[in-house]
Amino acid sequence: MMLERGSIRGFEHRRMVMLFSMMDGENEVCCAVSNRAMDEMEHVAWTADDQREKQFLRLRDRIELHASRKFQAGAFEGQPPGIVLRTIDFRE
């Protein structure tokens, strides 16, 4: 079962990730995608922090597809368990 779209939480400067969520039925799954992964997907050297949400929106479908795949594989990290997407997750 694929996850459904959740909410955008915003860019976390300390970890350099965009935080978002996905829904597994009524259960919310916390997710993050690294800024480097988003930059590599767009083939840019660096995106300004204040442009990260716009960047995420452009890449959202692809990011959420990969988050669903990691969820199905049970590739959770952290406490509480969530999905973290890095550059390597988008290499095919």
C-alpha positions as CSV (number, residue, x, y, z in Angstrom):
1,M,0.0,0.0,0.0
2,M,1.3,3.4,-1.0
3,L,1.4,6.3,1.5
4,E,-0.9,9.2,0.9
5,R,0.2,12.9,0.8
6,G,0.5,14.5,4.2
7,S,1.7,18.0,5.2
8,I,4.8,20.1,4.7
9,R,6.5,21.0,8.0
10,G,9.2,23.3,6.6
11,F,12.9,23.5,6.3
12,E,15.0,22.6,9.3
13,H,18.3,24.5,9.1
14,R,20.1,22.6,11.8
15,R,19.7,19.2,10.0
16,M,19.5,20.8,6.5
17,V,16.4,18.8,5.6
18,M,12.9,19.6,4.4
19,L,10.4,18.1,6.9
20,F,7.1,16.7,5.6
21,S,4.7,13.9,6.5
22,M,2.9,11.1,4.7
23,M,-0.2,9.3,5.8
24,D,-0.6,5.5,6.3
25,G,-4.3,5.4,6.7
26,E,-4.9,7.6,9.8
27,N,-1.3,7.2,11.0
28,E,1.1,10.1,10.2
29,V,4.6,9.1,9.1
30,C,7.3,11.8,9.7
31,C,9.6,12.2,6.7
32,A,12.6,14.3,5.7
33,V,14.5,14.9,2.5
34,S,18.0,16.3,2.5
35,N,18.8,19.6,0.8
36,R,21.6,18.0,-1.1
37,A,19.2,15.3,-2.5
38,M,16.8,18.0,-3.7
39,D,19.7,20.0,-5.3
40,E,21.1,17.0,-7.1
41,M,17.6,16.1,-8.4
42,E,17.5,19.6,-9.9
43,H,21.1,19.6,-11.0
44,V,22.0,22.8,-9.1
45,A,24.9,23.5,-6.8
46,W,22.9,25.2,-4.0
47,T,19.4,26.5,-3.4
48,A,18.9,29.3,-0.9
49,D,17.2,28.2,2.3
50,D,14.2,30.5,1.7
51,Q,13.6,28.7,-1.6
52,R,13.6,25.2,-0.2
53,E,9.8,24.9,0.2
54,K,9.3,26.0,-3.5
55,Q,11.9,23.4,-4.5
56,F,10.2,20.7,-2.5
57,L,6.9,21.5,-4.1
58,R,8.5,21.1,-7.6
59,L,10.0,17.7,-6.6
60,R,7.2,16.6,-4.3
61,D,5.7,13.8,-6.5
62,R,9.1,12.1,-6.9
63,I,10.1,12.6,-3.2
64,E,6.8,11.1,-2.0
65,L,7.2,8.1,-4.3
66,H,10.6,7.4,-2.8
67,A,9.3,7.9,0.7
68,S,6.6,5.4,0.0
69,R,9.1,2.9,-1.3
70,K,11.3,3.2,1.8
71,F,8.2,2.9,4.0
72,Q,7.2,-0.3,2.3
73,A,10.8,-1.6,2.7
74,G,10.6,-0.8,6.5
75,A,13.6,1.5,6.2
76,F,12.8,3.7,9.3
77,E,15.3,5.8,11.2
78,G,15.3,7.7,14.5
79,Q,12.9,8.2,17.4
80,P,10.1,8.3,16.7
81,P,10.7,6.2,13.6
82,G,10.4,8.0,10.3
83,I,11.6,8.1,6.7
84,V,14.8,10.0,5.8
85,L,15.6,10.5,2.1
86,R,19.2,11.2,1.0
87,T,20.9,11.6,-2.3
88,I,21.5,7.8,-2.6
89,D,17.8,7.1,-2.4
90,F,17.2,8.8,-5.7
91,R,20.0,7.1,-7.7
92,E,18.6,4.4,-10.0
